[in-house]
Amino acid sequence: MASQFTMSPEQSDLTVQRRATLIIGLTIAVALDTAVQICWKVGAADIADDVPLWASGQALMARPVFLLALALMACQLVNWLQVLNVADLSFARPFTSLSFLTVSLISAFALGEHLDSLQIIGIAIIIVGVWCVSATDAPPEDVQ
């Protein structure tokens, strides 16, 4: 009975490899999402609020930082497809919520935005939620 729960060295190596792929992929997902959000903010910062939507879009397209955001979104797509090759969506998706933390911190320190106590509490709740998800059984071995 105990032998059916024992992994062969090959299965163990595969599990370690999948976990490493998942950790790297999720880290990249959070980093890319953070970069995209910061690029959006920087790219749109100088556009007046009272201009029509079409004019706002044209102004954004003329900014290199916006084009960088589009390129980063393409990278996000490729990375996310790789993450979903090794984990269930219900496991992987909550981890991307950590970008709320990274975007908030970078916005506060680099862009001079203010975080109030309620925002900090919300970020703490997100961190606890991600920790709860991480405590579950991670990537299934049969996801292809």
C-alpha positions in Angstrom: 0.0 0.0 0.0 2.8 2.5 0.9 4.5 1.7 -2.4 1.8 3.3 -4.5 2.6 6.7 -2.9 6.3 6.4 -3.5 7.7 8.4 -6.4 10.4 7.1 -8.6 13.4 9.4 -9.0 12.2 10.4 -12.5 8.8 11.4 -11.1 10.4 13.3 -8.3 12.7 15.1 -10.7 9.7 16.0 -12.9 7.8 17.4 -9.9 10.8 19.5 -8.8 11.2 20.7 -12.4 7.5 21.6 -12.6 7.6 23.5 -9.3 10.6 25.4 -10.4 9.0 26.3 -13.7 5.9 27.4 -11.8 7.7 29.5 -9.3 9.8 31.2 -12.1 6.7 31.7 -14.3 4.6 33.2 -11.5 7.4 35.5 -10.5 7.8 36.7 -14.1 4.0 37.1 -14.3 3.9 39.4 -11.3 7.0 41.3 -12.5 5.5 41.8 -16.0 2.1 42.9 -14.6 3.8 45.4 -12.4 5.9 46.7 -15.2 2.8 47.0 -17.5 0.8 48.9 -14.8 3.7 51.3 -14.1 4.2 51.9 -17.9 0.4 52.7 -18.2 0.6 55.2 -15.4 3.7 56.9 -16.7 2.5 56.9 -20.3 -0.9 58.4 -19.4 0.3 60.8 -16.7 0.6 63.9 -18.9 -2.6 63.4 -20.9 -5.2 65.9 -20.0 -8.5 64.5 -18.5 -10.7 66.6 -20.7 -9.5 65.4 -24.1 -11.7 63.1 -26.2 -11.0 59.3 -26.0 -9.7 59.2 -29.6 -7.2 62.0 -28.9 -6.1 60.2 -25.7 -5.5 57.0 -27.7 -3.5 58.9 -30.3 -1.4 60.6 -27.6 -0.7 57.3 -25.9 0.4 55.7 -29.2 3.0 58.4 -29.7 4.7 57.6 -26.4 7.4 54.9 -26.3 6.5 53.9 -22.8 3.0 52.9 -24.0 4.6 50.8 -26.8 6.8 49.2 -24.1 3.6 48.3 -22.2 2.2 46.6 -25.3 5.3 44.6 -25.8 5.3 43.6 -22.1 1.7 42.5 -22.5 2.7 40.2 -25.3 5.4 38.8 -23.0 2.8 38.3 -20.3 0.7 36.2 -22.7 3.6 33.9 -23.6 4.6 33.5 -20.0 1.0 32.9 -18.8 0.6 30.1 -21.3 3.7 28.5 -19.9 2.5 28.8 -16.4 -0.8 27.2 -17.3 1.1 24.3 -18.8 2.3 23.3 -15.3 -0.6 24.4 -13.0 -4.3 24.7 -12.7 -5.7 28.2 -13.3 -7.3 28.1 -9.9 -3.9 27.7 -8.3 -1.9 30.0 -10.5 -4.2 33.0 -10.9 -4.3 34.0 -7.2 -0.6 34.5 -7.2 -0.8 37.2 -9.8 -2.6 39.2 -7.1 0.8 39.9 -5.6 1.1 42.5 -8.3 -1.2 44.6 -6.2 1.6 44.7 -3.6 4.4 45.4 -6.1 2.4 48.1 -8.0 1.4 49.8 -4.8 5.0 49.8 -3.4 6.5 51.1 -6.6 3.8 53.7 -7.0 4.4 54.9 -3.5 8.2 54.9 -3.6 8.9 55.8 -7.3 5.9 57.8 -8.3 5.2 59.5 -5.0 1.7 58.2 -4.5 0.2 57.8 -1.1 -0.9 54.5 0.5 -3.4 54.9 3.3 -4.0 52.4 6.1 -7.0 50.8 4.4 -5.0 50.1 1.3 -2.2 48.5 3.4 -4.8 46.3 5.2 -6.2 45.2 1.8 -2.7 44.3 0.6 -2.1 42.3 3.7 -5.3 40.4 3.1 -4.1 39.6 -0.4 -0.8 38.3 0.9 -2.6 36.1 3.4 -4.9 34.8 0.6 -1.9 34.0 -1.6 -0.3 32.2 1.3 -3.4 30.1 1.8 -3.5 29.2 -1.9 0.2 28.3 -1.8 -0.4 25.9 1.1 -2.6 23.8 -1.2 -1.3 21.0 -3.4 0.3 22.9 -6.2 0.7 21.8 -9.8 -1.1 18.6 -10.8 1.2 16.2 -12.6 -1.3 15.4 -15.3 -1.7 19.0 -16.7 -0.5 19.1 -20.2 
